[in-house]
Amino acid sequence: MTAELVRGQNHPLSQSRLEIRISAGTPVAAAAALGDENGRIHGTEWVAHPGAPVQPGLEVSRQAAADHRLAVDLDAMTDAVHRVSVLLALPAANAGAGPARFGSVAAPFVAVTGLDGTEVASYTITGLNLESAVVALELYRRQGAWKVRAVGQGYAGGLAELFADQGLSEAAQLAAGIDEAVAKGLVRSVQAPPPRTPEGDRSRQAAAPAVGPDQGAAPQGAPGPVPPAYGGQPAGGQGQGGPQPPYGGATDPHAPSGGPVDYSHPRRQTSAPPPPPAAPPAQPGQPSRPVAGDATGWSMEERLYNQVWGMFEDLARTAAAYRSAVDFAESRMDKELEQALSDPRSRIGGQGDAAREAARARYTQLVDQARASLDRDLDQLAAESEVVEPALPPAFARWDNPCWHAYRVPMEIPMALRLGNLRLPEAESIRIPMLLRLPLERGLWIDSGRTESLDGSFTDSHDMRRLAMDTAVAHAARLLAVYPAGEFTVHVVDPAGSGAQALAPLTQTGVLAGPPAQGAAGVTEVLARLTQRVDLVQMALRGGAPDALPPGFDTSQQLLIVNDFPHGFDDRAVNQLRYLVDEGPSVGVHLMMVADREESAGYGPLLDPLWRSLLRLTAVPDDHLADPWVGHAWTYEPPSVPPGSEVLRQVLTQVAEARRTWNR
């Protein structure tokens, strides 16, 4: 039986290796602090946080996210550790994203589970208001046994106040370091996937995880093969506990007011998911044949989502293992050559030549072994990709996937959206879909700057602007296609009208909320309308009266595409853009900017928070994204519609027709 804890209640723990599962409904940073028998933290090395995610017996997420899984091994704790405090913090104050206090978001839910997913104890943290950091729960040692206690102690002063309250002298410095690590993670990282189950979800197991360059060696006494904690969102959302509430966790504005508050978390499960499909039996000595959807999940969509991110993780780790092996071979050869040449008597003659040849031969042997292991894993990944890609639903599929020919406007929002492909130099032929969870938690920046693509072709500024707008239209069309009719609205600001040709699929099919706004007056009108919308929803939610919105208020998600920035924007318009980026996502208003960063540098630091809050994508292949495990530089490839294909217009035509029917 699961213990449903209330504040102050405790429960015994019968297992030493555990997971702490966190579901907050909005991005939060997760950390864990080790304390002595008095609860005092002895130094920054006693805290696992996004900037230093691994401590003895602990591993936490590297990024801020709505969902986390933290790995804990109580047996690996030193005798000096008597308490493990699980900490949550909103990154808004310094990272520039999301709400600034827990009172404005859904009550966070925290659960302690075994490695098999069995829930031991859970706690919904209610009663928070102005707090931006909270001690969610603590694991503590009492008379040789471990227990869990629900704490729920919040701090309006954030992590600095929290750490100071626990006796840490470097509280302010550590809090600033965590904020910086979270901000960097929001800028650089591909949205992290859900954790893998300890026994492996899929028919194929990857090579042993390699330690990446940004991780260093695992600390002595750290947990064994516990699943790593990623900063991403575990599968959830649609199909799990009903649809997500609008405005990023707020209550439904059409729901009746009054009555008791329901503190049950929308992502909690009450029954076990159905088992994944079994893989066909493999021939003796051969790897098992891959099957689409063989990851765990509550639906085929969720299984495919988890499988795609499992492939992403496997490719990252097998490439890291290969690179690590090559680096080791090189360092070993250098050391052997140095030893051979250190003796003047062996620098010349047959003895020196033989030593050099032997060192190079050992290097070649090690590299060949590493390459053979890599090729074996890549062959299995390629086989898996061949069966997974055709099985993907429209939200996850490429534009050339046949599933678009049978497209129908959906009735529910999918779990995620495909933004393009990711690949590594070691596996040029393998493309991993880049999936972004829905609803959007931050906007997109499509870079239109003059650049040289990775294939060596130079793209001038005119071509880049055209390609960037084509990419933005493809992303907007995908968003419109995967949302139910009437639940996603797109606005366009095109001050000089330079994007008219690229915008034709949107304008000619009638899916836009109105004609693209042009000129300074058009920019001012659209920004004022969306800013007012954000203000109205925020006031209604803060006042506890979401049903007090004006009659006929459009509750759909809103996307604003801004082309050719900063042309047509004055200082007031720029400040309104920043306001929409900071406050819009929590109330369903999102931004997609098509801009050249260098060209916009004239605004100076005024725009820095805006750029940091947006996910940068490119119109040509570029290696600017990093994974959350080993920090590989992944090549991002934007989505492309096959030349001459009418699939985009056909899909948008269906969306427009469904929208007209919905409005009748």
C-alpha positions as CSV (number, residue, x, y, z in Angstrom):
1,M,0.0,0.0,0.0
2,T,1.2,3.5,-0.8
3,A,1.4,5.9,2.1
4,E,-0.3,9.2,1.2
5,L,1.6,11.5,3.5
6,V,0.5,14.9,4.9
7,R,2.9,17.6,6.2
8,G,4.9,16.3,9.1
9,Q,4.0,12.6,8.7
10,N,6.7,9.9,8.3
11,H,6.8,6.4,6.9
12,P,9.5,3.7,7.2
13,L,11.6,2.7,4.1
14,S,12.4,-0.9,3.6
15,Q,14.6,-0.4,0.5
16,S,17.9,1.4,0.2
17,R,17.9,2.1,-3.6
18,L,15.1,4.5,-4.4
19,E,13.8,7.0,-6.9
20,I,12.3,10.3,-6.0
21,R,9.7,11.2,-8.6
22,I,8.6,14.8,-8.9
23,S,5.7,16.2,-11.0
24,A,5.2,19.9,-10.7
25,G,3.2,21.0,-13.8
26,T,5.7,23.8,-14.5
27,P,9.6,23.8,-14.8
28,V,11.3,23.5,-11.5
29,A,14.9,22.9,-10.5
30,A,15.4,19.8,-8.3
31,A,18.3,19.4,-5.8
32,A,19.1,17.2,-2.9
33,A,21.0,18.2,0.2
34,L,22.9,15.9,2.6
35,G,22.7,16.8,6.3
36,D,24.2,15.6,9.5
37,E,22.3,14.4,12.6
38,N,21.3,18.0,13.3
39,G,20.2,18.7,9.7
40,R,23.2,20.9,9.0
41,I,24.8,21.0,5.5
42,H,28.6,21.1,6.0
43,G,29.5,22.5,2.6
44,T,28.5,22.9,-1.1
45,E,29.9,19.4,-1.8
46,W,27.0,18.1,0.3
47,V,24.5,19.3,-2.2
48,A,23.6,17.6,-5.5
49,H,22.1,20.2,-7.9
50,P,21.9,20.9,-11.7
51,G,25.5,22.3,-11.7
52,A,26.9,19.3,-9.8
53,P,24.3,16.6,-10.3
54,V,26.2,13.6,-8.8
55,Q,27.2,13.1,-5.2
56,P,27.9,9.9,-3.3
57,G,24.5,8.0,-3.3
58,L,22.7,10.8,-5.2
59,E,22.0,11.8,-8.8
60,V,19.7,14.6,-9.7
61,S,18.5,16.3,-12.9
62,R,20.7,18.6,-14.8
63,Q,17.9,20.9,-16.0
64,A,14.8,22.6,-14.9
65,A,11.7,20.6,-16.0
66,A,8.2,19.9,-15.0
67,D,9.0,16.3,-14.1
68,H,12.1,14.7,-12.5
69,R,13.4,11.4,-11.3
70,L,16.2,11.5,-8.7
71,A,18.2,8.4,-7.9
72,V,19.1,7.7,-4.3
73,D,21.2,4.9,-2.8
74,L,21.0,5.1,1.0
75,D,23.7,2.4,1.4
76,A,26.2,4.6,-0.4
77,M,25.7,7.4,2.1
78,T,28.6,8.0,4.5
79,D,28.1,7.5,8.3
80,A,28.1,11.3,8.7
81,V,25.0,11.6,6.6
82,H,21.8,11.3,8.6
83,R,19.4,13.3,6.3
84,V,18.7,13.7,2.6
85,S,16.5,16.7,1.8
86,V,14.7,16.9,-1.5
87,L,14.6,20.6,-2.7
88,L,12.5,22.2,-5.4
89,A,12.9,25.8,-6.7
90,L,11.3,27.9,-9.4
91,P,13.9,29.1,-11.9
92,A,11.9,32.3,-12.8
93,A,13.8,34.8,-10.8
94,N,17.1,34.4,-12.5
95,A,16.6,32.0,-15.4
96,G,13.8,34.1,-17.0
97,A,11.1,31.4,-17.4
98,G,7.9,30.5,-15.8
99,P,6.1,31.7,-12.6
100,A,7.9,33.3,-9.7
101,R,6.0,31.7,-6.8
102,F,4.6,28.3,-6.0
103,G,1.2,29.8,-5.1
104,S,0.5,30.5,-8.8
105,V,1.1,26.9,-10.0
106,A,-0.4,23.5,-9.4
107,A,0.6,21.8,-6.1
108,P,3.8,19.8,-6.8
109,F,3.6,16.1,-6.3
110,V,6.5,14.0,-4.9
111,A,6.7,10.2,-4.6
112,V,9.3,7.8,-3.3
113,T,9.4,4.6,-5.3
114,G,11.4,1.5,-5.6
115,L,13.5,0.9,-8.7
116,D,10.6,-1.3,-10.1
117,G,8.4,1.8,-10.0
118,T,6.4,0.6,-6.9
119,E,5.3,3.7,-5.0
120,V,6.3,3.6,-1.3
121,A,5.1,7.0,-0.1
122,S,3.8,10.2,-1.8
123,Y,3.2,13.8,-0.8
124,T,1.3,16.6,-2.5
125,I,2.8,19.9,-1.4
126,T,-0.2,22.2,-0.7
127,G,-0.5,25.5,1.1
128,L,2.3,27.3,-0.7
129,N,1.9,30.9,-1.7
130,L,4.8,33.4,-2.1
131,E,7.5,30.7,-1.7
132,S,9.9,30.1,-4.7
133,A,11.9,27.3,-3.0
134,V,10.6,24.4,-0.9
135,V,12.0,21.5,1.1
136,A,9.6,18.9,-0.3
137,L,10.5,15.9,1.9
138,E,13.4,14.4,3.7
139,L,14.8,10.9,4.1
140,Y,16.3,10.5,7.6
141,R,18.2,7.9,9.5
142,R,16.8,7.0,13.0
143,Q,18.3,4.2,15.1
144,G,19.9,2.6,12.0
145,A,16.8,2.6,9.9
146,W,15.7,5.1,7.2
147,K,12.3,6.9,7.1
148,V,10.7,9.5,4.8
149,R,9.0,12.6,6.2
150,A,6.8,15.0,4.3
151,V,8.1,18.5,5.0
152,G,6.7,21.1,2.6
153,Q,8.7,24.0,4.2
154,G,8.7,26.9,1.7
155,Y,11.0,30.0,1.5
156,A,10.0,33.3,-0.2
157,G,13.7,34.2,-0.4
158,G,14.4,31.2,-2.7
159,L,17.3,28.8,-2.5
160,A,19.6,31.3,-0.8
161,E,17.3,31.6,2.2
162,L,16.7,27.8,2.2
163,F,20.4,27.0,2.3
164,A,21.1,29.6,4.9
165,D,18.3,28.2,7.1
166,Q,20.1,24.8,6.9
167,G,23.4,26.2,8.2
168,L,25.3,26.6,4.9
169,S,27.7,29.5,5.0
170,E,28.0,29.7,1.2
171,A,24.2,29.8,0.7
172,A,24.1,32.8,-1.6
173,Q,27.0,31.6,-3.8
174,L,25.5,28.1,-4.2
175,A,22.1,29.5,-5.0
176,A,23.6,31.8,-7.7
177,G,25.5,28.8,-9.1
178,I,22.4,26.7,-9.4
179,D,20.5,29.6,-11.1
180,E,23.3,29.9,-13.6
181,A,23.4,26.2,-14.3
182,V,19.6,26.1,-14.8
183,A,19.8,29.1,-17.2
184,K,22.5,27.5,-19.3
185,G,20.5,24.3,-19.4
186,L,17.4,26.1,-20.7
187,V,19.4,27.7,-23.4
188,R,21.5,24.8,-24.7
189,S,19.8,21.6,-24.1
190,V,17.6,19.5,-26.2
191,Q,14.5,18.9,-24.1
192,A,15.5,15.9,-22.0
193,P,13.7,12.6,-22.3
194,P,12.0,10.6,-19.5
195,P,14.2,8.2,-17.5
196,R,14.7,4.6,-18.6
197,T,13.5,1.8,-16.3
198,P,16.3,-0.1,-14.5
199,E,15.8,-3.4,-16.2
200,G,15.6,-1.7,-19.7
201,D,12.4,-0.9,-21.5
202,R,13.3,-2.3,-24.9
203,S,14.5,-5.4,-26.5
204,R,18.0,-4.1,-27.1
205,Q,20.4,-2.9,-24.4
206,A,23.1,-0.3,-25.3
207,A,26.7,-0.5,-24.4
208,A,27.7,0.4,-20.9
209,P,27.1,4.1,-20.2
210,A,30.3,6.1,-20.7
211,V,31.3,9.0,-18.5
212,G,31.0,12.2,-20.6
213,P,33.4,15.1,-20.6
214,D,31.1,17.3,-18.5
215,Q,30.5,14.6,-15.9
216,G,33.9,13.5,-14.7
217,A,34.5,10.3,-12.8
218,A,31.7,8.9,-10.7
219,P,32.3,9.5,-7.0
220,Q,33.4,6.6,-4.9
221,G,30.5,4.9,-3.3
222,A,28.0,6.3,-5.8
223,P,25.0,4.2,-6.7
224,G,25.5,1.3,-9.1
225,P,23.4,0.9,-12.2
226,V,20.6,3.1,-11.0
227,P,18.8,4.9,-13.7
228,P,20.2,8.4,-14.2
229,A,18.1,11.4,-13.4
230,Y,17.4,13.5,-16.4
231,G,16.0,17.0,-16.4
232,G,13.2,16.1,-18.7
233,Q,9.6,15.3,-18.5
234,P,8.5,11.7,-18.1
235,A,5.7,10.5,-20.3
236,G,2.4,11.9,-19.2
237,G,-0.1,14.5,-20.4
238,Q,-2.8,13.3,-22.6
239,G,-4.0,9.8,-21.9
240,Q,-2.7,10.0,-18.4
241,G,-5.3,11.2,-16.0
242,G,-7.3,13.2,-18.6
243,P,-6.3,16.3,-20.6
244,Q,-3.9,18.8,-19.2
245,P,-5.5,22.0,-17.8
246,P,-5.0,25.1,-19.9
247,Y,-2.5,27.8,-19.1
248,G,0.2,25.5,-17.9
249,G,-1.4,24.1,-14.8
250,A,-4.1,26.6,-14.0
251,T,-7.7,25.7,-13.6
252,D,-10.0,25.6,-16.5
253,P,-11.6,29.0,-17.0
254,H,-14.9,27.4,-17.9
255,A,-15.0,25.1,-14.8
256,P,-17.5,26.0,-12.2
257,S,-16.1,27.9,-9.2
258,G,-16.6,27.0,-5.5
259,G,-16.5,23.6,-3.9
260,P,-13.6,21.7,-2.3
261,V,-10.1,22.0,-3.9
262,D,-9.0,18.8,-5.6
263,Y,-5.3,18.4,-4.8
264,S,-4.9,15.1,-6.7
265,H,-2.2,15.5,-9.3
266,P,-3.4,15.2,-12.9
267,R,-0.5,13.0,-13.9
268,R,-0.9,10.3,-11.2
269,Q,-1.7,6.8,-12.2
270,T,-4.0,4.4,-10.5
271,S,-3.3,1.2,-12.4
272,A,-0.4,-0.4,-14.2
273,P,0.1,0.3,-17.9
274,P,-0.4,-2.5,-20.4
275,P,2.7,-4.5,-21.3
276,P,4.6,-3.4,-24.4
277,P,4.5,-5.7,-27.5
278,A,6.9,-8.6,-27.3
279,A,9.8,-8.7,-29.7
280,P,10.0,-11.6,-32.2
281,P,12.3,-14.4,-31.1
282,A,15.9,-13.9,-32.3
283,Q,18.1,-16.4,-33.9
284,P,20.7,-17.9,-31.6
285,G,23.7,-15.6,-31.4
286,Q,21.8,-12.8,-33.1
287,P,20.5,-9.6,-31.5
288,S,16.7,-9.5,-31.0
289,R,14.8,-7.9,-33.8
290,P,13.4,-4.4,-32.9
291,V,9.7,-3.7,-32.6
292,A,8.0,-0.3,-32.9
293,G,6.4,0.6,-29.6
294,D,8.3,-1.8,-27.3
295,A,9.0,0.8,-24.6
296,T,6.8,1.1,-21.6
297,G,3.8,3.4,-21.7
298,W,0.1,3.8,-21.3
299,S,-0.6,4.1,-25.0
300,M,1.1,3.4,-28.3
301,E,1.9,7.1,-28.6
302,E,3.6,7.2,-25.2
303,R,5.5,3.9,-26.0
304,L,6.8,5.4,-29.2
305,Y,7.7,8.7,-27.5
306,N,9.7,6.7,-24.9
307,Q,11.3,4.6,-27.5
308,V,12.5,7.5,-29.6
309,W,14.1,9.1,-26.5
310,G,15.6,5.7,-25.6
311,M,17.2,5.6,-29.1
312,F,18.5,9.2,-28.5
313,E,20.0,8.1,-25.2
314,D,21.5,4.9,-26.7
315,L,23.2,6.8,-29.5
316,A,24.6,9.4,-27.1
317,R,26.0,6.8,-24.8
318,T,27.5,4.4,-27.5
319,A,29.1,7.4,-29.2
320,A,30.5,8.5,-25.9
321,A,31.9,5.1,-25.2
322,Y,33.6,5.1,-28.7
323,R,35.1,8.5,-28.2
324,S,36.3,7.6,-24.7
325,A,38.0,4.5,-26.1
326,V,39.7,6.4,-28.9
327,D,40.9,9.0,-26.4
328,F,42.3,6.3,-24.1
329,A,44.0,4.6,-27.1
330,E,45.6,7.9,-28.1
331,S,46.8,8.7,-24.5
332,R,48.2,5.2,-24.1
333,M,50.1,5.5,-27.4
334,D,51.5,8.9,-26.5
335,K,52.6,7.6,-23.1
336,E,54.3,4.5,-24.7
337,L,56.0,6.6,-27.3
338,E,57.2,9.0,-24.6
339,Q,58.6,6.2,-22.6
340,A,60.3,4.7,-25.7
341,L,61.9,8.0,-26.6
342,S,62.9,9.0,-23.1
343,D,66.0,6.8,-23.2
344,P,68.6,8.4,-25.6
345,R,69.9,4.9,-26.4
346,S,66.5,3.8,-27.9
347,R,65.8,7.0,-30.0
348,I,67.6,5.6,-33.0
349,G,68.1,2.2,-34.4
350,G,66.0,-0.9,-34.5
351,Q,65.0,-0.8,-30.8
352,G,63.3,2.6,-31.1
353,D,61.5,1.7,-34.3
354,A,60.2,-1.5,-32.9
355,A,58.8,0.3,-29.8
356,R,57.1,2.9,-32.0
357,E,55.6,0.3,-34.2
358,A,54.3,-1.7,-31.2
359,A,52.7,1.4,-29.7
360,R,51.0,2.3,-33.0
361,A,49.8,-1.3,-33.4
362,R,48.3,-1.4,-30.0
363,Y,46.6,1.9,-30.7
364,T,45.1,0.5,-34.0
365,Q,43.9,-2.6,-32.2
366,L,42.1,-0.7,-29.5
367,V,40.5,1.7,-32.0
368,D,39.4,-1.2,-34.2
369,Q,37.8,-2.9,-31.2
370,A,36.0,0.3,-30.3
371,R,34.8,0.8,-33.8
372,A,33.5,-2.8,-34.1
373,S,31.5,-2.3,-30.9
374,L,30.2,1.0,-32.2
375,D,29.2,-0.5,-35.6
376,R,27.4,-3.3,-33.8
377,D,25.3,-0.8,-31.8
378,L,24.8,1.4,-34.8
379,D,23.5,-1.5,-36.9
380,Q,21.0,-2.3,-34.2
381,L,19.9,1.4,-33.9
382,A,19.6,1.6,-37.7
383,A,17.3,-1.5,-37.7
384,E,15.3,0.0,-34.9
385,S,14.9,3.3,-36.7
386,E,13.7,1.5,-39.8
387,V,10.7,0.0,-37.9
388,V,10.0,3.0,-35.6
389,E,10.0,5.8,-38.2
390,P,7.1,4.4,-40.3
391,A,5.1,3.7,-37.2
392,L,5.2,7.3,-35.8
393,P,1.9,9.2,-35.5
394,P,1.6,12.6,-37.4
395,A,2.8,14.7,-34.5
396,F,6.1,12.7,-34.4
397,A,6.4,11.9,-38.1
398,R,8.4,13.5,-41.0
399,W,6.4,15.4,-43.6
400,D,7.1,12.6,-46.1
401,N,5.6,9.9,-43.8
402,P,2.5,8.2,-45.5
403,C,0.5,8.8,-42.3
404,W,-0.1,12.4,-43.4
405,H,-2.2,11.0,-46.4
406,A,-4.7,9.7,-43.9
407,Y,-4.5,12.8,-41.7
408,R,-7.6,13.8,-39.8
409,V,-7.8,16.8,-37.3
410,P,-7.2,15.2,-33.9
411,M,-9.6,15.2,-30.9
412,E,-6.9,15.4,-28.3
413,I,-3.5,17.2,-27.9
414,P,-0.6,14.8,-28.5
415,M,2.2,14.3,-26.0
416,A,4.9,15.9,-28.1
417,L,5.8,17.6,-31.4
418,R,8.6,16.8,-33.9
419,L,10.9,19.8,-34.5
420,G,13.3,18.1,-36.8
421,N,16.1,15.5,-36.6
422,L,19.3,15.0,-34.6
423,R,22.4,13.1,-35.6
424,L,26.0,12.6,-34.6
425,P,29.2,12.5,-36.8
426,E,29.7,8.8,-35.9
427,A,26.3,7.8,-37.3
428,E,25.6,10.1,-40.3
429,S,22.8,7.8,-41.6
430,I,20.8,7.6,-38.3
431,R,18.3,10.4,-37.7
432,I,16.7,10.6,-34.2
433,P,13.4,12.6,-34.2
434,M,13.7,15.7,-32.0
435,L,10.5,15.7,-29.9
436,L,9.3,18.7,-27.9
437,R,6.7,18.1,-25.1
438,L,3.3,19.9,-25.4
439,P,1.9,22.3,-24.4
440,L,4.9,24.5,-25.1
441,E,6.8,25.7,-22.1
442,R,8.9,28.3,-24.0
443,G,9.0,29.9,-27.4
444,L,11.2,29.2,-30.5
445,W,13.8,31.4,-32.2
446,I,14.4,30.5,-35.8
447,D,17.9,31.9,-36.6
448,S,17.9,33.7,-40.0
449,G,21.6,34.9,-39.7
450,R,24.0,34.6,-42.5
451,T,25.9,31.3,-42.0
452,E,27.8,28.4,-43.6
453,S,26.0,25.2,-43.4
454,L,27.7,22.0,-42.3
455,D,27.8,20.6,-45.8
456,G,30.2,23.4,-46.8
457,S,27.7,25.4,-48.8
458,F,27.6,29.1,-48.0
459,T,24.1,30.6,-47.5
460,D,23.7,34.3,-48.1
461,S,21.5,36.6,-46.0
462,H,18.6,36.6,-48.5
463,D,18.5,32.9,-48.7
464,M,18.7,32.5,-45.0
465,R,15.7,34.7,-44.4
466,R,13.7,32.8,-46.9
467,L,14.8,29.4,-45.4
468,A,14.1,30.6,-41.9
469,M,10.5,31.7,-42.8
470,D,9.9,28.4,-44.5
471,T,11.1,26.6,-41.4
472,A,8.9,28.7,-39.2
473,V,5.8,28.0,-41.4
474,A,6.6,24.3,-41.2
475,H,6.7,24.4,-37.4
476,A,3.5,26.5,-37.2
477,A,1.7,24.2,-39.6
478,R,2.7,21.2,-37.5
479,L,1.4,22.9,-34.4
480,L,-1.9,23.7,-36.1
481,A,-2.2,20.2,-37.4
482,V,-1.7,18.4,-34.0
483,Y,-4.1,20.5,-32.0
484,P,-7.9,19.9,-32.0
485,A,-10.0,22.4,-33.9
486,G,-10.2,25.7,-32.3
487,E,-7.6,25.0,-29.7
488,F,-4.6,26.7,-31.4
489,T,-4.5,30.2,-32.9
490,V,-1.7,31.7,-35.0
491,H,-0.9,35.4,-35.4
492,V,1.8,36.8,-37.7
493,V,3.7,40.0,-37.6
494,D,5.5,40.8,-40.9
495,P,6.3,44.5,-40.7
496,A,7.8,44.9,-44.2
497,G,5.8,42.1,-45.9
498,S,9.0,40.3,-46.8
499,G,7.6,36.9,-45.7
500,A,4.6,36.9,-47.9
501,Q,5.8,34.1,-50.2
502,A,6.8,31.8,-47.3
503,L,3.5,32.5,-45.5
504,A,1.3,31.6,-48.5
505,P,0.4,28.2,-47.2
506,L,-1.0,29.8,-44.0
507,T,-2.6,32.8,-45.6
508,Q,-4.2,31.0,-48.6
509,T,-5.7,28.2,-46.6
510,G,-7.2,30.6,-44.0
511,V,-5.8,29.1,-40.9
512,L,-4.5,32.4,-39.5
513,A,-6.4,34.5,-37.0
514,G,-6.2,37.4,-39.4
515,P,-4.0,38.8,-42.2
516,P,-0.3,39.2,-41.3
517,A,0.2,42.5,-39.5
518,Q,2.4,45.0,-41.4
519,G,4.0,48.3,-40.5
520,A,4.6,49.8,-37.1
521,A,0.9,50.2,-36.5
522,G,0.2,46.6,-37.2
523,V,3.0,45.5,-34.8
524,T,1.6,47.8,-32.1
525,E,-2.0,46.5,-32.5
526,V,-1.1,42.8,-32.3
527,L,1.3,43.1,-29.4
528,A,-1.2,45.2,-27.4
529,R,-3.9,42.7,-28.0
530,L,-1.8,39.7,-26.9
531,T,-0.3,41.6,-23.9
532,Q,-3.8,42.5,-22.8
533,R,-4.8,38.9,-23.1
534,V,-1.9,37.8,-20.8
535,D,-2.9,40.5,-18.3
536,L,-6.6,39.4,-18.2
537,V,-5.9,35.7,-17.7
538,Q,-3.3,36.4,-15.0
539,M,-5.6,38.7,-13.1
540,A,-8.4,36.1,-13.3
541,L,-6.2,33.3,-12.1
542,R,-4.6,35.4,-9.3
543,G,-8.1,36.5,-8.2
544,G,-9.3,32.9,-8.1
545,A,-12.0,33.6,-10.6
546,P,-10.9,32.0,-13.9
547,D,-14.6,32.0,-15.0
548,A,-14.7,35.8,-14.8
549,L,-13.0,36.3,-18.2
550,P,-15.0,38.4,-20.7
551,P,-17.7,36.6,-22.7
552,G,-16.4,35.0,-25.9
553,F,-12.9,35.1,-24.7
554,D,-10.6,32.9,-26.8
555,T,-9.2,30.2,-24.5
556,S,-7.1,28.5,-27.2
557,Q,-3.3,28.4,-27.2
558,Q,-1.9,31.5,-29.0
559,L,1.3,31.6,-31.2
560,L,2.8,34.8,-32.5
561,I,5.2,34.5,-35.4
562,V,7.5,37.6,-35.6
563,N,9.3,37.9,-39.0
564,D,12.3,40.2,-39.8
565,F,12.8,41.4,-36.3
566,P,13.8,44.2,-35.3
567,H,12.4,46.0,-38.3
568,G,9.2,47.9,-37.3
569,F,9.9,47.5,-33.6
570,D,10.4,50.4,-31.2
571,D,11.5,50.2,-27.6
572,R,8.0,49.8,-26.3
573,A,7.3,46.9,-28.8
574,V,10.6,45.2,-27.7
575,N,9.6,45.4,-24.0
576,Q,6.2,43.9,-24.9
577,L,7.9,41.0,-26.7
578,R,10.0,40.4,-23.6
579,Y,6.8,40.5,-21.5
580,L,5.2,37.9,-23.7
581,V,8.2,35.7,-23.5
582,D,8.4,35.9,-19.7
583,E,4.7,35.7,-18.9
584,G,3.0,34.3,-22.0
585,P,3.7,30.6,-21.8
586,S,2.1,30.1,-18.4
587,V,-1.2,31.5,-19.8
588,G,-1.0,29.9,-23.3
589,V,0.7,32.7,-25.3
590,H,3.9,31.6,-27.2
591,L,6.4,33.3,-29.4
592,M,8.2,32.2,-32.5
593,M,10.8,34.7,-33.6
594,V,12.5,34.7,-37.0
595,A,15.5,36.9,-36.5
596,D,19.3,37.4,-37.0
597,R,20.9,37.6,-33.6
598,E,23.8,39.7,-34.9
599,E,21.5,42.1,-36.7
600,S,19.5,42.5,-33.4
601,A,22.6,43.2,-31.3
602,G,22.0,46.9,-31.6
603,Y,19.5,46.6,-28.7
604,G,22.4,45.4,-26.5
605,P,21.6,43.7,-23.2
606,L,18.0,44.6,-23.4
607,L,17.4,41.5,-25.6
608,D,19.7,39.1,-23.8
609,P,16.9,37.7,-21.5
610,L,14.7,37.2,-24.5
611,W,17.2,35.2,-26.4
612,R,18.0,33.1,-23.3
613,S,14.4,32.2,-22.9
614,L,13.8,30.9,-26.5
615,L,14.9,27.6,-27.9
616,R,17.2,28.3,-30.8
617,L,16.6,26.4,-34.0
618,T,18.2,26.9,-37.4
619,A,17.1,26.8,-41.0
620,V,20.2,24.8,-42.1
621,P,21.9,21.9,-40.4
622,D,23.9,23.2,-37.4
623,D,25.6,21.5,-34.4
624,H,24.5,23.8,-31.6
625,L,22.4,21.5,-29.4
626,A,23.7,19.3,-26.5
627,D,22.3,16.2,-24.9
628,P,21.7,16.1,-21.1
629,W,23.9,13.1,-20.4
630,V,27.4,13.5,-22.0
631,G,27.1,16.9,-23.6
632,H,27.6,15.8,-27.3
633,A,27.2,18.6,-29.9
634,W,24.3,17.2,-31.9
635,T,23.6,18.3,-35.5
636,Y,20.1,19.6,-35.8
637,E,18.3,19.3,-39.1
638,P,15.2,21.4,-39.6
639,P,12.0,19.8,-40.9
640,S,11.5,19.9,-44.6
641,V,8.6,19.3,-46.9
642,P,9.4,17.2,-49.9
643,P,10.0,19.3,-53.0
644,G,6.7,19.6,-55.0
645,S,4.7,18.0,-52.3
646,E,1.2,19.4,-51.5
647,V,1.0,17.7,-48.1
648,L,1.4,21.0,-46.2
649,R,-1.5,22.7,-48.0
650,Q,-3.7,19.6,-47.8
651,V,-3.2,19.3,-44.0
652,L,-3.8,23.0,-43.5
653,T,-6.9,22.9,-45.7
654,Q,-8.4,20.3,-43.4
655,V,-7.4,22.3,-40.3
656,A,-9.1,25.4,-41.8
657,E,-12.3,23.4,-42.6
658,A,-12.4,21.9,-39.1
659,R,-12.0,25.4,-37.6
660,R,-14.8,26.8,-39.6
661,T,-17.1,23.9,-38.6
662,W,-16.1,24.4,-34.9
663,N,-16.9,28.1,-35.1
664,R,-20.4,27.5,-36.4
